[in-house]
Amino acid sequence: MALTKSTTQSLKNQLPKLVQSQARNIVRRAFEKLKTKMIAEFQGHPVTREIRGGINSQNISNTLGGITNLYSFIGFDSNSDPIEPIEDLLLRTDVRFVKINKQMIEFEVTLPEAKEIFAATPLPWAPGRSWAKGIESGLSGLGYYLKKSSSSSRSGLGIQTSQKVRKGVKFNNTKYISSFLKKYQKEFENITL
């Protein structure tokens, strides 16, 4: 079938829109795939898994020398999910298209900043401090920690004593939120068609 002049002109006008739509879809798919990978990596991090394991978890993060686990050492309230606020912030990661034309596609990715996550992760016994930041910079009191079931324990396992119960032990800082977010900021910046 032969195309009329008006139909040909109409296709010329629609073609850039079709290409732009395809470019938008390609970026959106790449973004969603990377976001899914980011969430899975966060959930698979040893610190995340250990805290999610509750008071029965092993110290797979190696932050406490096997003395106890992060859930009971930090003193999270029994049956709480301290990881949920971090996941909520990560799930809000989104892409917004700023400019799309024949030459370029410009988009912005909103990813939480470390300070937002630190604000959402207060220590149960010191609300002005973040347990997530403490994983990176250190948490004190391991020498005073006694692994013991107790009704006065927030988590149900472990209490802090007034006298040192072990010497020469310290919290082993580990990379967690800051390096994780820096890594994914770079990966989101490198999304290409």
Stockholm file with secondary structure:
# STOCKHOLM 1.0

chainA/1-193         MALTKSTTQSLKNQLPKLVQSQARNIVRRAFEKLKTKMIAEFQGHPVTREIRGGINSQNISNTLGGITNLYSFIGFDSNSDPIEPIEDLLLRTDVRFVKINKQMIEFEVTLPEAKEIFAATPLPWAPGRSWAKGIESGLSGLGYYLKKSSSSSRSGLGIQTSQKVRKGVKFNNTKYISSFLKKYQKEFENITL
#=GR chainA/1-193 SS CCCCHHHHHHHHHHHHHHHHHHHHHHHHHHHHHHHHHHHHHHHHSHHHHHHHTGGGCCCTTCSSTTSSCHHHHHTCCTTCCTTHHHHHHHHTCEEEEEEECSSCEEEEEECCCHHHHHHTCEETTEEEEEHHHHHHHCCCCGGGEEEEECTTCSSSEEEECSSCSCSSCCCCCCCCHHHHHHHHHHHHHTCCC
#=GC SS_cons         CCCCHHHHHHHHHHHHHHHHHHHHHHHHHHHHHHHHHHHHHHHHSHHHHHHHTGGGCCCTTCSSTTSSCHHHHHTCCTTCCTTHHHHHHHHTCEEEEEEECSSCEEEEEECCCHHHHHHTCEETTEEEEEHHHHHHHCCCCGGGEEEEECTTCSSSEEEECSSCSCSSCCCCCCCCHHHHHHHHHHHHHTCCC
//
